[in-house]
Amino acid sequence: MFKTGSEVIQWIISRGYFGSCPGLERITELLRLLGNPERTYPTIHVAGTNGKGSTTRYLANLLRTNGLKIGTFNSPFIKDFAEQVEINGQEIDSFNLVKLGNQIKPLVEQMDRQKEFYGITEFEILTGLAFSYFKGRVDIAIIEVGMGGLLDSTNVIEPELTAITTIGLDHTAFLGDTIEKIAYQKAGIIKKNTPLIVANVSEDALNVIKTQAAKNDAPVYIWKRDYQTDYRGFVRQQFEEFNFHNREIQLKNLETPLIGHQQVENAAVALEMYYLYTQKHNLPFNKSKIVNGLLQTKWPARMEIISLKPLVIMDGAHNPHAIKRLKENLLTDYQNYHVKILFSAIVTKDIKLMLEELLQIPNVEITMTTFDDERALKLEDFKAWQPRIKLNADWHEAYRKLKNELQPNELLLIAGSLYFSSEVRSQIK
């Protein structure tokens, strides 16, 4: 029997040795044993290579302005494990972790004795725990896909709305090595007659998505066709300002405290979902509350300003698609700064492509390091990249040196992996 939330978390994490194992058989059985809690409340499902977490947070805050209790399931975590399961921004507490852990562990042990259900993974158990926690506690839950969509353990829900934020090459060993293959996996969350909101994706990806939507008679709302934004600028080095409109409404001079042009696109997806949800349920769509809902949104390690003087920014860009958007943000919002980057990543990512993208920034200085994760890159594999980049095995030392030597016209960026950002943030924030 578990006695503390920490014990439950350690047990869930220990299941990580089963790795990523796409498929719905194990989660379907676990939820059946739990009484299918995911069927007891409405849901919204969000997929995408990048941006799905931010979109989820925006939407949760918008819906909260209508007095709704909102469950959110996001991954991975940045500050602490329990933040992946929240209600109205409050992470699951130790009491409920223990209660649900003691309920779920015997079921997992029972499943492990059956060949067809053996080896349920960390993420699948967390999914079951989140779905159980939300039962009887929320008006609606917003569920972020873990990886892909079609075979992701969250893809057992029957949502009221679905969304696909972006499509890029990531997790190619599981999802496929082309944009079209990855789009097909993401489109796996599309459900019969369920509205789908699509963000800024390539034409190749969009064609795949529209084909799958047509097969499911799912209405599709596409960025720049059915809804769009007009970017207005980076205001006071703190907010991205934009206008939003769809075929029925116009909203002007909106601001998001999450920095980066892609955050305007993420906010637009959330606004379109919010509009569709309020129309369906006859809820007020109030501009002043919308403005406040957006401004309340926080999402650590997403162009997060850690320090203003000197300027230190942390961004969890962890694949080539995200790194490219990060580079674009630096070249527009911070074009007057000399950029120094402290970079690390996990070996499953296309690290070389990420580095090549960052090296396109004028006068950039990159220091590559490693961190406390068995999947973290090995510096010896990148010796040939010297002198284009510097190598330092101790990120603590590298961070202190870079920060202490920063000039007023320089910024330090910490990037390359959400896992790296999580470790650094926990020790410097």
C-alpha positions as CSV (number, residue, x, y, z in Angstrom):
1,M,0.0,0.0,0.0
2,F,1.2,3.4,-0.9
3,K,1.4,6.0,1.9
4,T,2.7,9.0,0.1
5,G,2.2,10.7,-3.2
6,S,6.0,10.4,-3.8
7,E,5.7,6.6,-3.6
8,V,3.0,6.6,-6.2
9,I,5.0,8.8,-8.5
10,Q,8.1,6.6,-8.2
11,W,6.0,3.5,-8.9
12,I,4.5,5.1,-12.0
13,I,7.9,6.3,-13.2
14,S,9.4,2.8,-12.6
15,R,7.0,1.5,-15.3
16,G,9.1,3.5,-17.8
17,Y,11.2,0.4,-18.5
18,F,8.5,-0.8,-20.8
19,G,9.2,2.3,-22.9
20,S,6.8,3.7,-25.5
21,C,4.5,1.0,-26.6
22,P,1.7,2.4,-28.9
23,G,-1.6,0.6,-28.8
24,L,-5.0,0.8,-27.1
25,E,-5.4,-2.7,-25.7
26,R,-3.8,-2.1,-22.3
27,I,-5.3,1.3,-21.6
28,T,-8.7,0.0,-22.7
29,E,-8.5,-2.9,-20.3
30,L,-7.3,-0.7,-17.4
31,L,-10.1,1.8,-17.9
32,R,-12.6,-1.1,-18.1
33,L,-11.4,-2.3,-14.7
34,L,-11.7,1.2,-13.4
35,G,-15.3,1.5,-14.6
36,N,-14.6,3.6,-17.6
37,P,-14.4,7.0,-15.8
38,E,-13.6,8.8,-19.1
39,R,-17.2,8.3,-20.2
40,T,-18.6,10.2,-17.3
41,Y,-17.7,13.8,-18.4
42,P,-17.2,15.7,-21.7
43,T,-13.7,16.0,-23.2
44,I,-11.8,17.9,-25.8
45,H,-8.8,16.2,-27.5
46,V,-5.7,18.1,-28.7
47,A,-2.9,16.6,-30.9
48,G,0.1,18.1,-32.7
49,T,3.9,17.9,-32.9
50,N,4.3,21.2,-31.1
51,G,1.9,23.7,-29.5
52,K,-0.7,21.3,-28.0
53,G,0.3,22.0,-24.4
54,S,0.0,25.8,-24.8
55,T,-3.3,25.4,-26.7
56,T,-4.6,23.3,-23.9
57,R,-3.7,25.9,-21.4
58,Y,-5.2,28.8,-23.3
59,L,-8.5,26.9,-23.8
60,A,-8.6,25.9,-20.1
61,N,-8.3,29.5,-19.0
62,L,-10.9,30.6,-21.6
63,L,-13.4,28.0,-20.4
64,R,-12.8,28.9,-16.8
65,T,-14.0,32.5,-17.5
66,N,-17.5,30.9,-17.9
67,G,-17.3,29.4,-14.4
68,L,-16.5,25.9,-15.5
69,K,-14.3,23.4,-13.7
70,I,-11.7,22.3,-16.2
71,G,-9.5,19.2,-16.0
72,T,-6.3,19.3,-18.0
73,F,-3.9,16.4,-18.9
74,N,-0.6,17.5,-20.3
75,S,2.8,15.9,-20.7
76,P,5.7,15.9,-20.1
77,F,6.1,17.8,-16.8
78,I,8.5,20.7,-16.2
79,K,8.2,21.6,-12.5
80,D,6.9,18.4,-11.0
81,F,5.2,15.2,-12.0
82,A,1.8,16.0,-10.6
83,E,1.4,19.1,-12.7
84,Q,0.4,16.8,-15.6
85,V,-3.0,16.3,-14.0
86,E,-4.7,19.5,-12.9
87,I,-8.2,20.9,-12.2
88,N,-8.5,24.7,-12.6
89,G,-4.7,25.0,-12.5
90,Q,-4.3,23.0,-9.3
91,E,-2.3,19.8,-9.6
92,I,-3.5,16.6,-8.2
93,D,-2.7,16.4,-4.5
94,S,-0.9,13.7,-2.5
95,F,-4.1,12.4,-0.9
96,N,-5.7,11.6,-4.3
97,L,-2.5,10.3,-5.7
98,V,-2.3,7.8,-2.9
99,K,-6.0,6.9,-3.2
100,L,-5.8,6.3,-6.9
101,G,-2.4,4.7,-6.8
102,N,-3.7,2.1,-4.3
103,Q,-6.7,1.5,-6.5
104,I,-4.7,1.2,-9.8
105,K,-1.7,-0.8,-8.7
106,P,-3.6,-4.1,-8.0
107,L,-5.3,-3.8,-11.4
108,V,-1.9,-3.3,-13.1
109,E,-0.5,-6.4,-11.3
110,Q,-3.6,-8.3,-12.4
111,M,-3.0,-7.2,-16.0
112,D,0.7,-8.1,-15.8
113,R,-0.3,-11.7,-15.2
114,Q,-2.1,-11.7,-18.6
115,K,0.0,-12.0,-21.7
116,E,-2.2,-9.7,-23.8
117,F,-2.1,-6.9,-21.2
118,Y,1.4,-7.3,-19.8
119,G,3.7,-4.3,-19.5
120,I,1.3,-1.4,-19.2
121,T,3.5,1.7,-19.4
122,E,4.1,4.8,-17.3
123,F,2.1,7.0,-19.6
124,E,-0.8,4.6,-19.8
125,I,-1.0,4.3,-16.1
126,L,-0.9,8.1,-15.8
127,T,-3.7,8.4,-18.4
128,G,-5.9,6.0,-16.4
129,L,-5.1,7.9,-13.2
130,A,-6.0,11.3,-14.7
131,F,-9.2,10.0,-16.2
132,S,-10.2,8.6,-12.9
133,Y,-9.3,11.7,-11.0
134,F,-11.5,13.9,-13.2
135,K,-14.6,11.7,-12.6
136,G,-17.2,13.7,-10.6
137,R,-14.8,16.7,-10.3
138,V,-14.9,18.5,-13.7
139,D,-17.4,20.0,-16.1
140,I,-15.0,19.1,-19.0
141,A,-11.5,17.8,-19.4
142,I,-9.0,18.9,-22.1
143,I,-6.8,16.0,-23.0
144,E,-3.4,16.5,-24.7
145,V,-2.1,13.6,-26.8
146,G,1.1,12.1,-25.6
147,M,2.6,11.0,-28.9
148,G,0.9,10.8,-32.3
149,G,-2.8,10.2,-31.9
150,L,-4.1,7.1,-33.5
151,L,-2.4,4.7,-31.1
152,D,-1.9,7.1,-28.2
153,S,-3.4,5.9,-24.9
154,T,-5.5,9.1,-24.7
155,N,-7.3,8.1,-27.9
156,V,-10.1,6.2,-26.1
157,I,-12.2,9.2,-25.5
158,E,-15.2,10.4,-27.5
159,P,-14.5,14.2,-27.4
160,E,-16.8,17.1,-28.3
161,L,-14.0,18.8,-30.2
162,T,-10.7,17.8,-31.6
163,A,-7.7,19.9,-32.7
164,I,-4.4,19.4,-34.5
165,T,-1.9,22.2,-33.8
166,T,1.2,21.4,-35.9
167,I,2.7,18.6,-38.0
168,G,6.5,18.1,-38.0
169,L,9.0,15.3,-38.1
170,D,9.3,13.9,-34.6
171,H,9.1,10.5,-33.0
172,T,9.7,9.1,-36.5
173,A,10.6,5.6,-35.2
174,F,7.0,5.3,-34.1
175,L,5.0,7.7,-36.3
176,G,6.7,7.4,-39.6
177,D,9.4,9.3,-41.5
178,T,7.3,11.6,-43.7
179,I,5.0,14.5,-43.0
180,E,2.1,12.5,-44.5
181,K,2.7,9.5,-42.3
182,I,2.8,11.6,-39.2
183,A,-0.3,13.6,-40.3
184,Y,-2.1,10.2,-40.6
185,Q,-1.2,9.3,-37.0
186,K,-2.3,12.7,-35.7
187,A,-5.5,12.5,-37.7
188,G,-6.2,9.3,-35.7
189,I,-8.0,11.4,-33.1
190,I,-10.7,12.5,-35.5
191,K,-14.1,11.1,-34.5
192,K,-17.4,10.7,-36.3
193,N,-19.3,14.0,-36.7
194,T,-16.9,15.7,-34.3
195,P,-15.7,19.2,-35.3
196,L,-11.9,19.4,-35.9
197,I,-9.8,22.6,-35.7
198,V,-6.6,22.6,-37.7
199,A,-3.8,25.1,-37.2
200,N,-0.8,26.1,-39.3
201,V,0.1,22.8,-41.1
202,S,1.6,22.2,-44.5
203,E,-0.6,21.5,-47.5
204,D,0.7,17.9,-47.6
205,A,-0.4,17.3,-44.0
206,L,-3.6,19.2,-44.5
207,N,-4.6,16.9,-47.4
208,V,-4.2,13.8,-45.2
209,I,-6.1,15.4,-42.4
210,K,-9.0,16.5,-44.6
211,T,-9.2,13.0,-46.1
212,Q,-9.6,11.4,-42.7
213,A,-12.1,14.0,-41.6
214,A,-14.2,13.3,-44.7
215,K,-14.3,9.6,-43.9
216,N,-15.6,10.5,-40.4
217,D,-18.0,13.3,-41.6
218,A,-16.2,15.6,-39.3
219,P,-16.5,19.3,-39.9
220,V,-13.1,20.9,-40.4
221,Y,-12.1,24.5,-39.3
222,I,-8.9,25.5,-41.0
223,W,-6.5,28.3,-40.1
224,K,-6.5,31.1,-42.6
225,R,-9.6,29.7,-44.2
226,D,-12.2,29.6,-41.4
227,Y,-10.4,31.5,-38.7
228,Q,-7.2,33.6,-38.7
229,T,-5.0,36.0,-36.8
230,D,-3.4,39.3,-37.7
231,Y,-0.1,39.6,-35.8
232,R,0.5,43.1,-34.4
233,G,3.9,42.8,-32.7
234,F,5.9,42.1,-29.6
235,V,4.7,44.6,-27.0
236,R,6.9,45.8,-24.2
237,Q,9.1,42.7,-24.5
238,Q,6.3,40.9,-22.6
239,F,3.3,40.2,-24.9
240,E,2.5,39.1,-28.4
241,E,-0.4,41.2,-29.7
242,F,-2.8,40.1,-32.4
243,N,-6.3,40.3,-33.8
244,F,-8.5,37.3,-34.2
245,H,-11.5,36.7,-36.5
246,N,-13.6,33.9,-37.9
247,R,-16.7,33.9,-40.1
248,E,-18.8,35.3,-37.3
249,I,-16.7,37.4,-34.9
250,Q,-13.8,39.8,-34.7
251,L,-11.6,40.4,-31.7
252,K,-9.0,43.1,-31.7
253,N,-5.9,43.9,-29.7
254,L,-5.6,40.6,-27.9
255,E,-2.4,39.8,-26.0
256,T,-0.8,36.6,-24.9
257,P,2.0,36.5,-22.3
258,L,3.4,33.4,-23.9
259,I,6.1,34.7,-26.2
260,G,6.7,33.6,-29.8
261,H,4.7,34.0,-33.0
262,Q,3.6,30.4,-32.8
263,Q,1.8,31.3,-29.5
264,V,-0.5,33.6,-31.5
265,E,-1.4,30.6,-33.7
266,N,-1.9,28.4,-30.6
267,A,-4.1,31.0,-29.0
268,A,-6.1,31.2,-32.2
269,V,-6.8,27.4,-32.1
270,A,-7.9,27.8,-28.5
271,L,-10.1,30.8,-29.4
272,E,-11.8,28.9,-32.3
273,M,-12.4,25.9,-30.1
274,Y,-13.8,28.2,-27.3
275,Y,-16.1,29.9,-29.8
276,L,-17.5,26.6,-31.1
277,Y,-17.9,25.2,-27.6
278,T,-19.7,28.3,-26.3
279,Q,-22.0,28.3,-29.3
280,K,-22.9,24.7,-28.8
281,H,-23.7,25.1,-25.1
282,N,-25.2,28.6,-25.3
283,L,-22.5,30.1,-23.1
284,P,-21.5,33.8,-23.1
285,F,-18.7,34.8,-25.4
286,N,-17.4,38.0,-23.6
287,K,-14.4,39.8,-25.0
288,S,-13.3,41.3,-21.7
289,K,-13.3,37.9,-20.1
290,I,-11.5,36.4,-23.2
291,V,-8.7,39.1,-22.8
292,N,-8.3,38.2,-19.2
293,G,-8.3,34.4,-19.8
294,L,-5.5,34.7,-22.3
295,L,-3.5,37.0,-20.0
296,Q,-3.8,34.4,-17.2
297,T,-2.1,31.7,-19.3
298,K,1.2,30.4,-18.0
299,W,3.2,27.6,-19.5
300,P,6.8,27.1,-18.1
301,A,9.8,26.6,-20.5
302,R,8.0,28.0,-23.5
303,M,10.0,31.1,-24.3
304,E,9.9,31.7,-20.6
305,I,11.8,34.7,-19.4
306,I,13.9,33.4,-16.4
307,S,15.7,36.7,-15.8
308,L,15.4,40.2,-17.3
309,K,18.8,41.6,-16.3
310,P,20.7,39.8,-17.6
311,L,18.2,38.4,-20.2
312,V,17.8,34.6,-19.8
313,I,15.1,32.8,-21.7
314,M,14.2,29.1,-21.5
315,D,12.4,27.3,-24.3
316,G,11.6,23.6,-24.5
317,A,12.0,23.5,-28.3
318,H,12.9,19.8,-28.7
319,N,12.6,18.9,-32.4
320,P,13.6,20.5,-35.7
321,H,10.1,22.0,-36.2
322,A,10.1,23.7,-32.9
323,I,13.7,24.8,-33.2
324,K,12.9,26.5,-36.5
325,R,10.1,28.5,-35.0
326,L,12.4,29.4,-32.1
327,K,15.0,30.7,-34.5
328,E,12.3,32.8,-36.3
329,N,11.2,34.3,-33.0
330,L,14.8,35.2,-32.1
331,L,15.4,36.8,-35.5
332,T,12.3,39.0,-35.1
333,D,11.5,39.7,-31.5
334,Y,15.2,39.7,-30.4
335,Q,17.0,40.8,-33.5
336,N,19.0,43.4,-31.6
337,Y,20.5,40.8,-29.2
338,H,23.6,38.7,-29.6
339,V,22.4,35.2,-28.8
340,K,24.2,32.6,-26.6
341,I,22.6,29.2,-26.4
342,L,23.0,26.5,-23.8
343,F,21.8,23.4,-25.6
344,S,21.2,19.7,-24.8
345,A,18.8,17.1,-26.1
346,I,17.9,13.4,-25.9
347,V,19.4,11.0,-28.4
348,T,16.1,10.1,-30.1
349,K,15.9,13.6,-31.6
350,D,17.5,14.8,-34.8
351,I,20.1,16.8,-32.9
352,K,22.3,17.5,-35.9
353,L,19.4,19.1,-37.8
354,M,18.5,21.1,-34.7
355,L,22.1,22.4,-34.4
356,E,22.3,23.3,-38.1
357,E,19.1,25.4,-37.7
358,L,20.4,27.2,-34.7
359,L,23.8,27.9,-36.3
360,Q,22.0,30.0,-38.9
361,I,21.4,32.7,-36.3
362,P,23.9,35.5,-37.0
363,N,26.9,35.6,-34.5
364,V,25.3,32.8,-32.4
365,E,27.4,31.1,-29.8
366,I,26.3,27.5,-28.8
367,T,27.5,25.6,-25.8
368,M,26.4,22.0,-25.9
369,T,26.1,20.2,-22.6
370,T,24.4,17.1,-21.1
371,F,22.2,16.3,-18.1
372,D,21.0,13.7,-15.7
373,D,19.0,11.4,-18.0
374,E,20.0,8.1,-19.5
375,R,18.7,9.3,-22.9
376,A,20.7,12.5,-22.8
377,L,23.2,13.1,-25.6
378,K,26.9,12.1,-25.2
379,L,29.3,15.0,-25.8
380,E,31.9,12.7,-27.4
381,D,29.5,12.1,-30.3
382,F,29.8,15.8,-31.1
383,K,33.6,16.5,-30.9
384,A,33.7,16.9,-34.7
385,W,31.3,19.9,-34.4
386,Q,34.1,21.9,-32.7
387,P,34.9,24.8,-33.1
388,R,31.4,25.6,-34.5
389,I,30.1,24.8,-31.0
390,K,31.6,24.6,-27.6
391,L,31.3,21.5,-25.4
392,N,30.9,21.5,-21.6
393,A,29.8,18.4,-19.7
394,D,28.7,20.4,-16.6
395,W,25.7,22.4,-17.4
396,H,25.8,24.1,-14.0
397,E,29.2,25.5,-14.7
398,A,28.3,26.4,-18.3
399,Y,25.1,28.2,-17.1
400,R,26.9,30.2,-14.4
401,K,29.7,31.2,-16.8
402,L,27.4,32.2,-19.6
403,K,25.0,34.2,-17.4
404,N,27.8,36.0,-15.4
405,E,29.5,37.1,-18.7
406,L,26.3,38.3,-20.4
407,Q,26.5,41.9,-21.7
408,P,23.4,44.2,-22.0
409,N,23.1,43.4,-25.7
410,E,23.2,39.7,-25.2
411,L,20.7,37.0,-24.2
412,L,21.2,33.5,-23.0
413,L,18.8,30.9,-24.3
414,I,18.4,27.4,-22.7
415,A,16.9,25.0,-25.2
416,G,17.0,21.6,-26.9
417,S,14.8,19.4,-24.7
418,L,11.9,19.7,-22.3
419,Y,13.6,17.2,-20.1
420,F,16.8,19.4,-20.0
421,S,14.7,22.5,-19.4
422,S,12.9,20.7,-16.5
423,E,16.2,19.8,-14.8
424,V,17.7,23.3,-15.3
425,R,14.5,25.1,-14.2
426,S,14.1,23.0,-11.0
427,Q,17.6,24.1,-9.9
428,I,17.8,27.8,-11.0
429,K,14.2,29.1,-10.7
